[in-house]
Amino acid sequence: MTEKLKSELPEMLKEHTAIVTALKPLIDASKKENKMEYTHFADKLILHCKERRIGSISGIRIGWRIPETKAHRIISKFRNNEMGWFHGKI
């Protein structure tokens, strides 16, 4: 998962930059026309882009550390059925 996020991050950042750039004229026009619902929409979309950027970068950083934790070893044992708790097929 970490590697997937890491490989997709540059493209996502390009897309989000393009989205934010494209929203600037919408914000300007909606303010000029006093259509605040469009300004609000654009602001929410920009905020979403920022949150995705922060979330993806945080996910990558956390993902690098998870394999070193005890919790990861326990989860791996569950997946490999070494704990003996799962006896059926999924």
Summary of the structure (lengths in Angstrom):
residues: 90
radius of gyration: 21.0
end to end distance: 21.7
largest distance: 65.8
contacts: 197
relative contact order: 0.12
helix: 82%
strand: 0%
